[in-house]
């Protein structure tokens, strides 16, 4: 499309992840523009006590620098028409009355509030809460984090006037307005799927409704300092931030119940999109929103690419020829591996799960353990897939995105064999960024085609699928013994 000035128009997308921020440009058909991209990496703080957090000023500075650089790349030859933004879900930050940070951003992977989640489950009907909000009572979500911060006391709780997500904080900086989207609100655990905040949770937590942002879908009118910094964006509509998982479904073309989006980045998720609120949420799954009319149902694993990185580092695996070496091993020939090194979300949402290895012999090698780790993640996804079959049935294919599965044909094949459905690898590598751009284009009244480009398709092998079903039964027995059957003091890590 072209502006009256003759310059080419495009949309910008921002993707704020838990280890990097990325700004990209897309044309009117939703195609990535070459050489119009900036990626800046950072490292969250992690502690032996379960801490996982990042400084909001650091993230905001990186986001703004990424925008600076991408707009400079665009120069005067192209004019941005809208901006969409994807951010990580569940992050919690406090702001004081002057809207200055009182806490860092506490990430989904922070486990310090597991005791408070346990108390909330005991004091409230946890299953009823999950049905209303779509979110289990778990340290990933705001209720447990808020209960932990309140119990800890100190200055932060007393000074905090507002509780926000990272996208809310960015837009507060840029526009001076405190607002959020239905998508981000749905990932807090405080919003009912039917709309509105959950009054029982607010009362339990001692939080009044005005302490969380109201919902809107669009902002415009940058503050003067940002109009001077980004004159190209002065009159451009900014869509309020949406959750990265929901946008990954949109960006990879997984917008119907017949296809499910499988993503493995640092963590992992399997999601399906539907325009109807599910009447039933099977055990082990959650439900969030992309917008007011589209729901995303799925399960998320805390262990994905982070597990693969841990195994490569600590098992001293030789990188050269590693994929081929693991492929030569027989399926499920290694130990049983509970890959819960970063705790558990789906399917069990155990509050203090840790990883375990069983059935080790003298013949077990580091490569057997590594393959078992890949298989164990796939077996967890198979559990999530079965739960989704009971919630939003009709899926025929999984569409994979994320760096881990693009880089490993073996893991993609293991996934197909474990789940028992074909796995098609999406060619949309940055699915969340692409989804944010598509949403921006749709706001402009354009109808860009969804990205249904697919690369390799991995068909499940029935014989291997049967082997993995047996392995899944062993995994289930080990889980019942070491996670479900262990008292909190025994199951929790020593640092908890």
Phi, psi and omega per residue, in radians:
X1 nan 2.790 -3.062
X2 -2.331 2.502 3.091
X3 -1.481 2.949 3.108
X4 -1.067 -0.470 3.131
X5 -1.293 -0.149 -3.109
X6 1.577 -0.113 3.112
X7 -1.403 2.612 3.112
X8 -1.268 2.411 3.079
X9 -1.673 2.644 3.069
X10 -2.657 2.967 3.034
X11 -1.977 2.583 3.077
X12 -1.749 2.528 2.976
X13 -2.215 2.452 3.030
X14 -1.996 2.355 3.082
X15 -2.180 1.941 -3.120
X16 -1.794 1.805 3.125
X17 -1.769 -3.098 -3.103
X18 -1.537 0.039 3.047
X19 -2.419 -0.108 3.113
X20 -2.795 2.826 2.973
X21 -2.154 2.598 -3.050
X22 -2.490 2.343 3.010
X23 -2.047 2.318 -3.070
X24 -2.433 2.735 3.051
X25 -1.976 2.499 3.135
X26 -2.328 2.520 3.128
X27 -1.434 -3.077 -3.027
X28 -1.181 -0.257 3.098
X29 -1.717 0.102 3.116
X30 1.428 0.326 3.136
X31 -1.650 2.401 3.130
X32 -1.092 2.333 3.117
X33 -1.520 2.214 -3.100
X34 -1.108 2.501 3.083
X35 1.085 0.332 3.083
X36 -2.081 1.208 -3.057
X37 -2.736 2.435 3.038
X38 -2.347 2.253 3.091
X39 -2.171 2.249 3.117
X40 -2.212 2.277 -3.058
X41 -1.788 2.715 3.047
X42 -2.616 2.971 -3.090
X43 -2.218 2.032 3.083
X44 -1.102 2.769 3.049
X45 -1.437 2.293 3.094
X46 -2.207 2.456 -3.116
X47 -2.265 2.765 -3.139
X48 -1.138 -0.299 3.126
X49 -1.518 0.077 -3.118
X50 1.763 0.060 3.140
X51 -1.094 2.386 2.958
X52 -2.598 1.823 -3.041
X53 -2.653 2.908 3.131
X54 -2.566 2.638 3.140
X55 -1.357 2.211 -3.087
X56 -1.097 -0.667 3.133
X57 -1.116 -0.644 3.108
X58 -1.114 -0.828 -3.129
X59 -1.118 -0.774 -3.141
X60 -1.069 -0.704 3.117
X61 -1.098 -0.686 3.112
X62 -1.183 -0.732 3.124
X63 -1.055 -0.795 -3.105
X64 -1.191 -0.630 3.063
X65 -1.146 -0.693 3.109
X66 -1.099 -0.697 3.073
X67 -1.129 -0.760 3.099
X68 -0.932 -0.888 -3.035
X69 -1.188 -0.685 -3.109
X70 -1.234 -0.689 3.068
X71 -1.134 -0.624 3.078
X72 -1.132 -0.684 3.086
X73 -1.084 -0.674 -3.134
X74 -1.183 -0.569 3.110
X75 1.069 -2.574 -3.107
X76 -1.706 0.079 -3.074
X77 -1.546 -0.251 -3.098
X78 -2.407 2.574 -3.063
X79 -2.136 2.070 3.134
X80 -1.175 2.395 -3.096
X81 -1.867 -0.371 3.131
X82 -2.914 2.848 3.113
X83 -2.333 2.264 3.033
X84 -1.979 2.637 -3.082
X85 -2.384 2.342 3.072
X86 -1.962 2.300 3.079
X87 -2.364 2.836 3.062
X88 -1.165 2.517 3.098
X89 -1.413 2.834 2.859
X90 1.368 -0.195 3.130
X91 -1.127 2.444 -3.068
X92 -2.164 2.305 3.089
X93 -2.445 2.491 3.074
X94 -1.710 2.547 3.057
X95 -2.251 2.537 3.118
X96 -1.510 -2.989 -3.082
X97 -1.133 -0.439 3.070
X98 -1.591 0.169 3.123
X99 1.088 0.573 3.005
X100 -1.720 2.541 -3.079
X101 -1.055 2.342 2.999
X102 -1.848 -0.249 3.104
X103 -2.454 2.812 2.895
X104 -1.203 3.072 2.973
X105 -1.372 2.039 3.120
X106 -1.560 2.063 -2.987
X107 -1.429 2.903 3.120
X108 -1.016 -0.524 -3.045
X109 -1.474 -0.009 3.091
X110 -1.273 2.179 -3.035
X111 -1.888 0.143 -3.040
X112 -1.129 -0.316 -3.083
X113 -1.699 0.392 -3.071
X114 -1.156 -0.589 3.119
X115 -1.151 -0.674 3.114
X116 -1.196 -0.650 3.059
X117 -1.084 -0.707 3.113
X118 -1.094 -0.729 3.134
X119 -1.158 -0.729 3.124
X120 -1.084 -0.698 3.091
X121 -1.087 -0.625 -3.111
X122 -1.304 -0.700 -3.039
X123 -1.468 -0.475 -3.130
X124 -1.995 2.907 3.027
X125 -1.458 1.670 -3.035
X126 -1.029 -0.665 -3.131
X127 -1.214 -0.650 3.087
X128 -1.143 -0.676 3.087
X129 -1.079 -0.773 -3.138
X130 -1.105 -0.686 3.123
X131 -1.142 -0.644 -3.120
X132 -1.317 -0.755 -2.995
X133 -1.755 -0.308 -3.030
X134 1.433 -0.040 -3.050
X135 -2.125 2.250 3.042
X136 -1.182 2.810 2.990
X137 -1.403 1.818 -2.959
X138 -2.709 2.658 -3.124
X139 -1.019 -0.306 3.115
X140 -1.119 -0.477 -2.949
X141 -1.819 2.939 -3.047
X142 -1.109 -0.710 -3.057
X143 -0.948 -0.820 3.140
X144 -1.159 -0.715 -3.141
X145 -1.106 -0.760 3.134
X146 -1.137 -0.707 3.104
X147 -1.099 -0.669 3.112
X148 -1.155 -0.799 3.135
X149 -1.118 -0.685 3.127
X150 -1.159 -0.734 -3.138
X151 -1.171 -0.630 3.129
X152 -1.167 -0.448 3.125
X153 1.146 -2.453 3.133
X154 1.346 -3.060 -3.036
X155 -1.230 -0.564 -3.025
X156 -1.056 -0.835 -3.106
X157 -1.120 -0.769 -3.111
X158 -1.183 -0.566 -3.099
X159 -1.473 -0.285 -3.009
X160 -1.374 2.227 3.074
X161 -1.822 -0.551 -3.078
X162 -2.288 2.532 3.034
X163 -2.025 2.215 -2.960
X164 -2.422 2.879 2.956
X165 -1.671 2.964 -3.097
X166 -1.089 -0.714 3.122
X167 -1.090 -0.672 3.100
X168 -1.069 -0.729 -3.121
X169 -1.151 -0.724 3.124
X170 -1.073 -0.775 -3.079
X171 -1.261 -0.503 3.027
X172 -1.103 -0.741 3.097
X173 -1.077 -0.746 -2.978
X174 -1.468 -0.592 -3.027
X175 -2.041 -0.226 -3.093
X176 1.299 0.265 3.141
X177 -2.073 2.436 3.112
X178 -1.737 1.845 -3.067
X179 -2.611 2.855 3.123
X180 -2.490 3.122 3.080
X181 -1.909 2.826 3.041
X182 -1.025 -0.604 -3.129
X183 -1.096 -0.900 -3.117
X184 -1.184 -0.675 3.112
X185 -1.078 -0.624 -3.110
X186 -1.184 -0.363 3.132
X187 -1.586 0.004 3.141
X188 -1.405 -0.525 -3.003
X189 1.615 0.019 3.132
X190 -1.818 -0.220 -3.048
X191 -1.771 2.353 3.069
X192 -1.329 2.502 3.107
X193 -1.055 -0.530 3.121
X194 -1.344 -0.122 -3.128
X195 1.917 2.546 3.132
X196 1.519 2.790 3.136
X197 -1.362 2.658 -3.115
X198 -1.461 1.931 -3.014
X199 -1.160 -0.625 3.132
X200 -1.086 -0.758 3.123
X201 -1.162 -0.760 3.136
X202 -1.032 -0.750 -3.142
X203 -1.140 -0.749 3.138
X204 -1.081 -0.648 -3.060
X205 -1.564 -0.197 -3.103
X206 1.251 0.649 -3.113
X207 -2.011 2.240 3.064
X208 -1.538 2.663 -3.047
X209 -1.009 -0.571 -3.092
X210 -1.272 -0.085 3.130
X211 -1.514 -0.066 3.016
X212 -2.090 2.599 -3.020
X213 -1.157 2.586 2.990
X214 -1.328 2.812 -3.041
X215 -1.660 2.438 2.958
X216 -2.633 2.955 -3.052
X217 -1.942 -0.224 -2.955
X218 -2.666 2.524 3.046
X219 -2.377 2.634 3.016
X220 -2.677 2.831 -3.122
X221 1.619 1.208 3.138
X222 -1.044 2.634 3.031
X223 -1.086 2.687 -3.027
X224 -0.921 -0.724 -3.093
X225 -1.166 -0.507 3.118
X226 -1.481 -0.470 3.006
X227 -1.126 -0.653 3.089
X228 -1.220 -0.645 -3.109
X229 -1.279 -0.685 -3.105
X230 -2.192 1.232 -3.104
X231 -1.044 -0.481 3.120
X232 -1.134 -0.369 -3.062
X233 -1.823 0.100 -2.995
X234 -0.998 -0.713 -3.120
X235 -1.952 0.317 -3.038
X236 -1.552 2.364 3.062
X237 -1.237 2.346 3.052
X238 -1.884 2.113 3.030
X239 -1.342 2.420 3.089
X240 -1.106 2.662 -3.004
X241 -1.062 2.487 3.036
X242 -2.051 2.781 3.140
X243 -1.197 2.414 -3.050
X244 -1.081 -0.594 -3.132
X245 -1.155 -0.750 3.122
X246 -1.127 -0.711 3.130
X247 -1.206 -0.515 3.075
X248 -1.128 -0.641 3.048
X249 -1.068 -0.830 -3.138
X250 -1.096 -0.785 -3.073
X251 -1.200 -0.425 3.124
X252 -1.743 0.126 3.088
X253 1.376 0.259 -3.117
X254 -1.679 1.277 -3.057
X255 -1.946 0.060 3.140
X256 -2.165 2.681 -3.142
X257 -1.052 -0.300 -3.103
X258 -1.305 -0.268 3.117
X259 -2.259 2.387 3.120
X260 -2.004 2.452 -3.119
X261 -1.587 2.175 3.110
X262 -1.948 2.057 -3.095
X263 -2.170 2.277 2.971
X264 -2.225 1.876 2.985
X265 -1.968 -2.141 3.018
X266 -1.104 -0.840 3.029
X267 -1.873 -2.647 -3.136
X268 -2.703 2.743 3.126
X269 -2.712 2.641 3.018
X270 -2.241 2.126 -2.967
X271 -2.390 2.639 3.028
X272 -2.296 2.493 -3.129
X273 -1.848 2.480 3.123
X274 -2.587 2.640 3.102
X275 -1.648 0.185 3.088
X276 -2.160 2.330 3.088
X277 -1.179 2.163 -3.078
X278 -1.084 2.322 3.106
X279 -1.245 -0.362 -3.119
X280 -2.362 2.355 2.994
X281 -1.950 1.881 3.140
X282 -1.077 2.729 3.141
X283 -1.001 2.356 3.067
X284 1.717 -0.088 -3.127
X285 -2.086 2.811 3.078
X286 -2.121 3.038 3.105
X287 -2.500 2.148 3.060
X288 -2.150 -3.050 -3.137
X289 -2.121 2.571 2.862
X290 -1.510 -0.781 3.055
X291 -2.681 -2.952 -3.032
X292 -1.108 -0.332 -3.050
X293 -2.062 -0.032 -3.116
X294 -2.212 2.221 -3.101
X295 -1.853 2.574 3.063
X296 -2.138 2.069 -3.102
X297 -1.947 2.376 -3.131
X298 -3.063 -2.942 3.061
X299 -2.392 2.532 -3.124
X300 -2.142 2.428 3.079
X301 -1.826 2.388 3.087
X302 -1.328 -0.233 -3.060
X303 -2.107 1.996 3.120
X304 -2.500 -1.894 3.088
X305 -1.084 -0.500 3.088
X306 -1.118 -0.611 3.081
X307 -1.159 -0.782 3.140
X308 -1.069 -0.726 3.106
X309 -1.116 -0.707 3.129
X310 -1.103 -0.750 -3.121
X311 -1.163 -0.750 -3.141
X312 -1.078 -0.655 -3.107
X313 -1.342 -0.858 -2.965
X314 -1.534 -0.374 3.081
X315 -1.586 0.014 3.108
X316 0.959 0.800 -3.111
X317 -1.330 2.405 3.062
X318 -1.288 2.162 -3.055
X319 -1.197 -0.676 -3.088
X320 -1.211 2.146 3.121
X321 1.285 0.264 -3.053
X322 -1.124 -0.791 -3.120
X323 -1.006 -0.807 -3.119
X324 -1.145 -0.675 -3.130
X325 -1.142 -0.736 3.115
X326 -1.198 -0.606 -3.130
X327 -1.154 -0.450 -3.133
X328 -1.324 -0.294 3.127
X329 -1.315 2.540 3.114
X330 -1.187 2.516 3.093
X331 -0.997 2.394 3.086
X332 0.954 0.569 -3.138
X333 -1.621 -0.098 -3.135
X334 -1.701 -2.864 -3.132
X335 -1.265 2.899 2.981
X336 -1.438 2.231 -2.966
X337 -2.192 1.980 2.959
X338 -1.493 1.781 -3.007
X339 -1.526 1.081 -3.075
X340 -1.963 0.720 -3.066
X341 -1.117 -0.554 3.115
X342 -1.807 0.426 -3.095
X343 1.459 -3.028 -3.090
X344 -2.266 2.381 2.852
X345 -1.891 -1.918 3.103
X346 -1.217 2.631 -0.032
X347 -1.599 -0.247 -3.008
X348 -1.614 -0.385 -3.102
X349 0.894 0.669 3.056
X350 -1.122 2.457 -3.017
X351 -1.425 -0.324 -3.067
X352 -2.542 0.783 3.123
X353 -1.355 2.564 3.035
X354 -2.330 2.901 -3.125
X355 -1.374 2.689 3.135
X356 -2.627 2.654 3.028
X357 -2.112 2.434 3.097
X358 -2.417 2.849 -3.142
X359 1.124 0.700 3.031
X360 -1.409 2.447 3.050
X361 -2.306 3.079 3.106
X362 -1.185 -0.313 3.119
X363 -1.492 -0.158 -3.116
X364 -1.239 2.280 3.083
X365 -1.982 2.978 3.075
X366 -1.042 -0.527 -3.105
X367 -1.312 -0.584 3.011
X368 -1.070 -0.752 -3.140
X369 -1.111 -0.743 -3.124
X370 -1.092 -0.787 3.125
X371 -1.144 -0.683 3.105
X372 -1.047 -0.622 3.103
X373 -1.113 -0.781 3.097
X374 -1.086 -0.722 -3.133
X375 -1.172 -0.672 -3.099
X376 -1.139 -0.699 3.071
X377 -1.066 -0.762 3.130
X378 -1.101 -0.657 3.120
X379 -1.161 -0.611 3.052
X380 -1.149 -0.709 3.096
X381 -1.123 -0.585 3.086
X382 -1.103 -0.661 3.069
X383 -1.110 -0.770 3.115
X384 -1.087 -0.719 -3.122
X385 -1.079 -0.703 3.118
X386 -1.161 -0.656 3.087
X387 -1.135 -0.657 3.094
X388 -1.193 -0.567 3.063
X389 -1.023 -0.562 -3.134
X390 -1.481 -0.265 -3.055
X391 -1.801 -0.907 3.096
X392 -2.292 1.447 -3.030
X393 -1.245 2.920 3.016
X394 1.954 -0.001 -3.103
X395 -1.264 2.354 3.099
X396 -1.960 -0.411 -3.028
X397 -2.501 2.559 2.944
X398 -1.808 2.347 3.116
X399 -1.906 2.046 -3.018
X400 -1.634 2.394 2.991
X401 -2.453 2.997 -3.084
X402 1.775 2.597 -3.012
X403 -1.054 -0.626 -3.021
X404 -1.106 -0.788 -3.091
X405 -1.380 -0.523 3.023
X406 -1.083 -0.621 -3.054
X407 -1.480 -0.232 -3.025
X408 -2.300 1.633 3.014
X409 -1.001 -0.588 3.133
X410 -1.072 -0.837 -3.109
X411 -1.119 -0.651 3.096
X412 -1.092 -0.719 3.121
X413 -1.188 -0.734 3.080
X414 -1.016 -0.711 -3.131
X415 -1.087 -0.794 3.131
X416 -1.093 -0.753 -3.117
X417 -1.167 -0.644 -3.119
X418 -1.285 -0.765 -3.096
X419 -1.339 -0.617 -3.106
X420 1.513 0.343 3.076
X421 -2.306 2.688 3.082
X422 -1.089 2.501 3.051
X423 -2.004 2.042 3.138
X424 -1.850 2.239 -3.087
X425 -1.519 2.109 3.133
X426 -1.257 2.525 3.055
X427 -1.534 -0.047 3.057
X428 -1.489 1.589 -3.004
X429 -1.171 -0.730 3.129
X430 -1.775 1.276 -2.989
X431 -1.130 -0.662 -3.128
X432 -1.173 -0.754 3.085
X433 -1.065 -0.757 3.139
X434 -1.107 -0.722 3.115
X435 -1.081 -0.710 3.109
X436 -1.099 -0.673 3.110
X437 -1.173 -0.734 3.132
X438 -1.079 -0.710 3.124
X439 -1.110 -0.687 3.104
X440 -1.131 -0.729 3.119
X441 -1.131 -0.689 3.112
X442 -1.114 -0.641 3.085
X443 -1.073 -0.597 -3.141
X444 -1.338 0.010 3.134
X445 1.544 0.124 3.116
X446 -1.579 2.770 -3.140
X447 -2.195 1.239 3.132
X448 -1.144 2.534 3.131
X449 -1.196 2.435 3.052
X450 -1.157 2.602 -3.120
X451 -1.431 1.801 3.104
X452 -1.921 0.308 3.087
X453 -1.156 2.336 -3.131
X454 -2.249 2.500 3.056
X455 -1.649 -2.238 -3.113
X456 -1.144 2.529 3.043
X457 -2.004 2.217 -3.123
X458 -1.854 1.984 -3.131
X459 -1.552 2.431 3.132
X460 -1.223 2.471 3.056
X461 -1.647 2.097 -3.059
X462 -0.994 -0.695 -3.126
X463 -1.136 -0.788 3.133
X464 -1.176 -0.639 3.098
X465 -1.036 -0.700 3.110
X466 -1.127 -0.691 3.095
X467 -1.087 -0.736 -3.119
X468 -1.234 -0.505 3.073
X469 -1.138 -0.661 3.055
X470 -1.143 -0.740 3.103
X471 -1.077 -0.638 3.130
X472 -1.109 -0.647 3.113
X473 -1.158 -0.663 3.074
X474 -1.142 -0.731 3.114
X475 -1.052 -0.705 -3.120
X476 -1.127 -0.706 3.106
X477 -1.124 -0.735 3.138
X478 -1.130 -0.702 3.125
X479 -1.108 -0.774 3.139
X480 -1.086 -0.647 -3.102
X481 -1.292 -0.847 -2.951
X482 -1.662 -0.348 -3.122
X483 -1.956 -1.066 -3.123
X484 -1.182 -0.611 -3.046
X485 -1.526 -0.081 -3.091
X486 -1.670 2.394 3.041
X487 -1.151 2.719 -3.090
X488 -0.886 -0.767 -3.094
X489 -1.105 -0.545 3.138
X490 -1.476 -0.606 -3.069
X491 -1.386 -0.533 -3.056
X492 -1.258 2.564 3.064
X493 -1.097 2.729 -3.054
X494 -1.047 -0.471 -3.099
X495 -1.469 -0.152 -3.016
X496 -1.296 nan nan
